[in-house]
């Protein structure tokens, strides 16, 4: 199945140049982000350690974020990259499946343990992730306790610089903007404490659920 998907993407890129929205020389930004022909491209369906992120057990830390970027550079091997756009993200980057002539880069990154399947956006790479985990590759080499997921790492780092209290007493509902749309979190829900509000991104504190719904937000499922 993995080989079939890689061959399918290669055939698509070769047979249908019109679908390859971006192609050219690539510069690696980190393990899931490239600059291709001057455009910022986020690899679809994967989430790699942040560039400054460490992994490993206490006393045995290693620079998994830096290594992840190096692994993507190794997979590209100086070749031109061809990307088929899937979406754009909230930062205006193209989200795409990319190949450097030897299969799906996202799949290869997950299979090598250099990135995780980004389940919030796709289930395409769950199987390669299971293979990497079973083989203790990359970030999985110390087991699940040996690293923080990239999404948790970003949330923890964000929490260090963002105020945790609402600007108005009693208005404790968090209106968050994410890949799932406009979601509000109630006190006591699982992701409430981790969610930080950034007004610059259009996020809000709400006093009541009715107020949140009227503004276009929907309640988080957990």
Protein Blocks (a to p, Z undefined) as FASTA:
>chain_A
ZZmmmmmmmmmmmmmmmlmmbgcddddfblmbcceehiacddehiacddfklceddehia
ccfklmmmmmmmmmnnopacddddfbdcfkopacddddehiajfklmmmmnopaccdfkl
ocklmmmmmmmmmnopajlmnojklpccfklmmmmmmmmmpcfbdfbghiacccdddfkb
padddehiaklmmpccdfknopacdfbfklmmmnopacdfZZ
